[in-house]
């Protein structure tokens, strides 16, 4: 069943989660597993011109939206029923050339660009989710990595790299190169009406849906298409294993 990329479920889920995080009634804390409990996190800092915002998650959705000025604003909701919220930490800080944001399920894994273990192998009984909304400046470079969750980048940013394993990926208003991949989920990218883009689209068990006339380069393969929109130029690479790939106008 094809979902509507204009209003994906990630928007409703994250708004509900974040609203709950800022307005948890006191009696909810005594209900234990009867209802989800929430905890909020906020952070803000400056991003240098052309800087990169790197977001690393394990279980939860990530939304990147347009911000004001040169500020990065991070809002997160930690949600759980039976897990220990202290076992998951959220960090955000300025680093050389940008900002890094992490949700980490391991007590020893660092929040840095080289971190490859965020605790997934040892947290099989941990039901904690962390949903992020990150506001970034215009023209920022963005990298997002999560394992179980949807990713939505809806901001005039550039040089976007997004990866999920179990979740859908959505981009809109991005002005530069886009690399987006998932294993179980669809990938949707919105482009302006007359884009100049070099395109690489690949799905193993899904459909390719294009709103644009594409000039195919090389062998015609219904599961893997390379081509040009307009004169070519910026790079767009969308990959999934189990899901559809859509290029939409807007």
C-alpha positions in Angstrom: 0.0 0.0 0.0 1.5 3.3 -1.0 1.5 6.0 1.7 0.9 9.7 1.1 4.4 11.4 1.1 2.8 14.8 1.8 1.6 13.7 5.2 3.7 10.7 6.3 3.0 9.1 9.7 6.3 10.4 11.0 4.8 13.9 11.4 1.8 12.8 13.5 3.9 10.4 15.6 6.6 12.9 16.4 4.2 15.8 17.1 2.3 13.6 19.6 5.5 12.3 21.1 7.0 15.7 21.6 3.8 17.2 22.9 3.7 14.5 25.5 7.3 15.0 26.4 6.6 18.7 27.3 3.3 18.0 29.1 3.4 14.8 31.0 0.7 14.7 33.7 2.1 13.7 37.1 -0.3 10.8 37.5 1.1 9.2 34.4 4.3 8.5 36.2 2.5 6.1 38.6 0.9 4.1 35.9 4.0 2.1 34.9 3.5 0.0 31.8 -0.2 1.1 31.4 0.9 4.0 29.2 4.1 5.4 27.7 6.2 7.7 29.8 8.2 10.5 28.3 11.2 12.7 28.9 12.3 15.7 27.0 15.7 17.0 25.8 16.6 20.4 24.2 19.8 22.0 23.0 20.8 24.8 20.8 24.1 26.0 19.3 25.6 27.9 16.4 26.6 26.3 13.1 29.4 27.8 11.1 28.6 28.7 7.5 28.7 25.5 5.4 28.9 23.3 8.6 27.5 19.8 8.9 24.8 18.6 11.3 25.3 14.9 12.0 22.4 13.0 13.7 22.8 9.5 15.0 20.0 7.4 16.4 19.1 3.8 16.9 15.3 3.5 17.7 13.2 6.4 16.7 12.2 8.9 14.0 14.3 11.9 12.9 12.8 15.1 11.4 15.1 17.9 10.1 13.3 21.2 9.5 14.2 24.8 8.6 15.5 27.0 11.4 16.3 30.6 11.8 19.7 32.3 11.5 22.7 30.2 12.2 21.3 28.2 15.1 20.8 24.5 15.3 18.0 23.7 17.7 17.5 20.1 18.9 14.3 18.8 20.5 14.0 15.2 21.5 11.4 13.0 23.2 12.5 9.8 25.0 9.6 7.4 25.2 9.3 4.1 27.1 6.9 1.7 28.9 9.1 -0.7 30.8 12.7 0.2 29.9 15.1 2.2 32.1 15.4 5.7 30.6 18.8 6.2 32.3 20.2 3.5 30.0 19.8 5.7 27.0 21.5 9.1 26.9 21.0 12.0 24.4 23.9 14.2 23.6 24.4 17.3 21.4 27.5 19.5 21.1 29.5 21.6 18.7 32.4 19.9 17.0 35.0 21.1 14.5 33.1 22.2 11.4 29.6 21.5 12.8 27.3 19.9 15.3 26.8 16.3 16.3 23.6 14.9 17.9 23.3 11.3 19.3 21.0 9.0 21.1 23.1 6.1 22.5 21.9 2.9 24.2 25.4 1.8 25.3 27.0 3.2 28.5 30.5 3.2 26.9 29.8 4.2 23.2 31.0 7.7 22.5 29.0 10.4 20.6 31.4 11.1 17.8 31.6 10.7 14.1 33.5 7.4 14.4 31.1 5.7 16.7 29.7 2.5 15.1 28.2 0.8 18.2 25.3 2.7 19.8 24.3 -0.3 21.9 21.8 -2.2 19.7 23.3 -5.6 20.2 23.0 -5.6 24.0 19.6 -3.8 24.4 17.1 -6.4 23.0 14.7 -5.9 26.0 14.9 -2.1 25.9 11.8 -0.5 24.5 13.0 3.1 24.7 12.4 5.2 21.6 14.0 8.6 20.9 12.3 10.9 18.4 14.3 14.0 17.2 13.2 17.2 15.6 16.3 19.3 14.6 16.0 22.8 13.2 19.0 23.7 11.0 20.1 26.9 9.1 19.6 27.3 5.4 22.4 25.7 3.4 23.6 23.4 6.2 25.0 20.0 5.3 23.1 17.2 7.0 23.8 13.5 7.8 21.3 11.3 9.5 21.7 7.7 10.6 19.1 5.6 12.4 18.3 1.9 12.5 14.6 1.6 13.4 12.8 4.8 12.4 11.6 7.1 9.6 13.7 10.1 8.5 12.3 13.3 7.1 14.5 16.2 5.8 12.2 19.1 4.9 14.5 22.1 4.8 16.6 24.1 2.2 19.8 22.3 3.1 22.5 20.8 1.0 24.8 17.8 0.8 22.2 15.5 2.5 23.1 11.9 3.4 20.4 9.8 5.1 20.4 6.1 6.1 17.9 3.9 7.9 17.4 0.2 8.1 13.8 -0.2 9.1 12.0 3.0 8.1 11.0 5.3 5.3 13.0 8.3 4.1 11.6 11.6 2.8 13.4 14.7 1.5 12.0 18.0 0.3 13.4 21.5 -0.4 17.0 20.1 -0.4 19.2 22.3 -2.7 22.3 20.1 -3.1 23.3 16.5 -3.5 21.1 13.8 -1.9 22.1 10.3 -0.9 19.3 8.3 0.8 19.0 4.7 1.6 17.0 2.2 3.6 16.4 -1.6 3.6 12.8 -1.9 4.7 10.9 1.2 3.6 10.2 3.6 0.8 12.3 6.5 -0.3 10.7 9.7 -1.6 12.4 12.9 -2.9 10.6 16.0 -3.9 12.4 18.2 -6.6 11.6 21.5 -8.3 9.6 21.5 -11.5 12.6 21.7 -13.8 15.5 20.0 -12.0 19.1 19.5 -13.4 20.0 16.3 -11.6 22.1 13.1 -12.2 19.9 10.3 -10.9 20.7 6.8 -9.5 17.6 4.9 -8.3 17.7 1.3 -7.1 15.1 -1.0 -5.5 15.2 -4.8 -5.2 11.5 -5.5 -4.6 9.6 -2.3 -5.2 8.5 0.1 -7.9 10.1 3.3 -9.3 7.6 6.2 -9.5 8.8 9.3 -11.4 6.9 12.5 -12.0 9.7 13.6 -14.5 10.8 12.5 -17.9 14.1 10.8 -17.3 16.9 10.4 -19.9 18.2 6.9 -19.1 22.0 6.4 -19.2 23.2 2.9 -19.8 21.2 -0.4 -19.7 17.5 -0.1 -19.0 16.7 -2.0 -15.8 13.3 -1.6 -14.1 15.0 -2.1 -10.7 18.1 0.1 -11.2 17.9 3.3 -13.2 20.7 5.8 -13.9 19.9 8.9 -15.9 19.6 12.6 -16.1 16.9 15.1 -15.4 17.4 18.3 -17.4 21.1 19.0 -18.0 22.2 16.9 -15.0 24.5 18.3 -12.3 23.6 17.7 -8.7 23.7 14.1 -7.5 20.6 12.2 -6.4 21.1 8.6 -5.3 18.1 6.8 -3.7 18.3 3.1 -2.7 16.1 0.6 -0.9 15.7 -3.2 -0.8 12.0 -3.6 0.2 10.1 -0.5 -0.8 9.2 1.9 -3.6 11.3 4.9 -4.8 9.5 8.0 -5.8 10.6 11.2 -7.4 7.9 13.8 -7.0 7.3 17.4 -8.1 7.0 20.1 -5.5 
